[in-house]
Amino acid sequence: NAGVMQNPRHLVRRRGQEARLRCSPMKGHSHVYWYRQLPEEGLKFMVYLQKENIIDESGMPKERFSAEFPKEGPSILRIQQVVRGDSAAYFCASSPTGYEKLFFGSGTQLSVL
Amino acid sequence: GESVGLHLPTLSVQEGDNSIINCAYSNSASDYFIWYKQESGKGPQFIIDIRSNMDKRQGQRVTVLLNKTVKHLSLQIAATQPGDSAVYFCAENGGSQGNLIFGKGTKLSVKP
């Protein structure tokens, strides 16, 4: 049973470009979470999704950021018009129940030049 | 601000000794707590969790203690090994479903 798969592992973008981060949850998991981590910091919650629904997006910036988890395919975190402050590690996690233990992927390191 | 914090940002221990990593939380509504281990360049890895109706839970070489009176959580690692070197995060659920709130982490270094 494969774990949470994230790609790409590293993503380099220039200011103003778009970044798309993908996450395939563990098999059988329908709850997906996105977190952001800055160096030497903890993980900051961004958004919680179930299939085709956003459950909680309280941690996501109102502008430029969006997330989806379609009926088919991976969850996508999209950042439009990236700025240098968006540089961070973005982690996806999944859960079978939407409560308690989350299983994390290896993350996508976004670097904005 | 953060509702979960750690007393010590770094901890250095000798191989074979026991390690204790502490964590304070402030959200009284939290009823679920969890410890993760994160190695450099990797995602957080589950270690152990505990519900608020318990005050102690043991795993393999690890024990989590919960003191709800003072809102304190600790992770004890027995016979610490070099492979235990990592950053350890505590997290709480804030009483809500699924949204784990993380502390800043404690870096554990094990000296051979």
Interface residues (C-beta under 8 A of the other chain):
Chain A: V4 H31 Y33 Y35 E40 E41 G42 L43 K44 F45 Y48 I55 D56 S58 G59 F91 A93 S95 G98 Y99 E100 K101 L102 F103 F104 G105 S106 G107
Chain B: E2 V4 Y32 I34 Y36 G41 K42 G43 P44 Q45 F46 D49 F89 N93 S96 Q97 G98 N99 L100 I101 F102 G103 K104 G105
